[in-house]
Amino acid sequence: MKNDIEKIIFSRSEIAAKIRGLVRNIMKDFKREKAFVMVALLKGSVIFLADLIRQIDRSVEFDFIGTSSYKGGTISEASVEIYKDLVFEVKGKSVILIDDILDTGKTAKIVMKHLLDKGAKQVKLCVLLDKPSRREVDIKADYAGFTIDDVFVVGYGLDFKDKYRNLPYIAVLKKKHYN
């Protein structure tokens, strides 16, 4: 797998430091909340969610929503499908939607509306990576780790055809592997 990588853009230690900062900001904003819910988008944000919740020092529930928009490719399709919904209720609760990358913004916008339609008191968006150059809808993350250029990245949960998720860093994949 390492031979497939063009370059590492964020190391394990850089990611850990960024997550500590995100948790500080989240805890500051949610200091009056006794508990809140984190909803992670499958599968890419699972590692990010795990590292976030291990640093939260109060009650936090979490669940998952599965969506599909890439269909095995590198470009997000026009339609977003929810193939796995929440197990528990979010009605009246504060929710933080966790995503690995905010790209076109279509998926995040649809899922945030879905959560609000389910009665969430509020929905905030937390992303590890923000790629504003690809944004197609009006949406901004409330909590964003790193801003990246329009490159195809893998590692730390991010994949290409379900490979590379287990890399402990975030890297640019060589084009020859996805062109």
SULTA-V809137 format. One record per residue. N is the residue number from 0. PSI is psi in radians with two decimals (* if undefined). Layout:
[[N,PSI] [N,PSI]]
//
This chain:
[[0,-0.66] [1,-0.53] [2,-0.27] [3,-0.14] [4,2.25] [5,-0.88] [6,2.60] [7,2.26] [8,-0.44] [9,2.14] [10,2.95] [11,-0.77] [12,-0.62] [13,-0.70] [14,-0.78] [15,-0.75] [16,-0.72] [17,-0.71] [18,-0.69] [19,-0.73] [20,-0.72] [21,-0.75] [22,-0.73] [23,-0.80] [24,-0.73] [25,-0.82] [26,-0.62] [27,-0.80] [28,-0.50] [29,0.41] [30,-0.44] [31,-0.15] [32,2.23] [33,-0.65] [34,2.78] [35,2.98] [36,2.34] [37,2.24] [38,2.05] [39,2.45] [40,2.21] [41,2.63] [42,-0.34] [43,-0.50] [44,0.08] [45,-0.80] [46,-0.74] [47,-0.84] [48,-0.82] [49,-0.75] [50,-0.61] [51,-0.92] [52,-0.45] [53,-0.30] [54,-0.02] [55,2.24] [56,0.51] [57,3.08] [58,2.23] [59,2.26] [60,2.70] [61,2.67] [62,-3.14] [63,2.57] [64,2.29] [65,2.23] [66,2.80] [67,2.21] [68,-0.26] [69,-0.44] [70,0.66] [71,-0.02] [72,-2.78] [73,-0.08] [74,2.30] [75,2.30] [76,2.95] [77,-0.58] [78,2.57] [79,2.20] [80,2.31] [81,1.95] [82,-0.20] [83,2.13] [84,3.06] [85,2.65] [86,-0.68] [87,2.97] [88,2.50] [89,0.05] [90,2.18] [91,0.07] [92,2.67] [93,2.32] [94,2.41] [95,2.04] [96,2.17] [97,2.19] [98,2.61] [99,-0.70] [100,2.34] [101,1.86] [102,-1.77] [103,-0.48] [104,-0.16] [105,-0.84] [106,-0.85] [107,-0.76] [108,-0.77] [109,-0.76] [110,-0.66] [111,-0.75] [112,-0.73] [113,-0.77] [114,-0.70] [115,-0.67] [116,-0.48] [117,0.01] [118,0.21] [119,2.44] [120,-0.74] [121,2.71] [122,2.11] [123,2.66] [124,2.20] [125,2.14] [126,2.57] [127,-0.75] [128,2.42] [129,2.19] [130,1.32] [131,-0.41] [132,-0.30] [133,0.02] [134,2.30] [135,-0.27] [136,2.81] [137,1.71] [138,2.52] [139,2.43] [140,2.46] [141,-0.55] [142,2.07] [143,2.35] [144,-1.47] [145,2.52] [146,2.31] [147,2.78] [148,3.12] [149,1.33] [150,2.74] [151,2.01] [152,2.66] [153,2.94] [154,2.80] [155,0.75] [156,-0.46] [157,2.47] [158,2.98] [159,2.02] [160,0.78] [161,0.32] [162,2.76] [163,-0.09] [164,-0.56] [165,-0.05] [166,2.40] [167,0.11] [168,3.05] [169,2.27] [170,2.77] [171,2.25] [172,2.39] [173,2.38] [174,-0.55] [175,-0.30] [176,-0.22] [177,0.06] [178,*]]
//
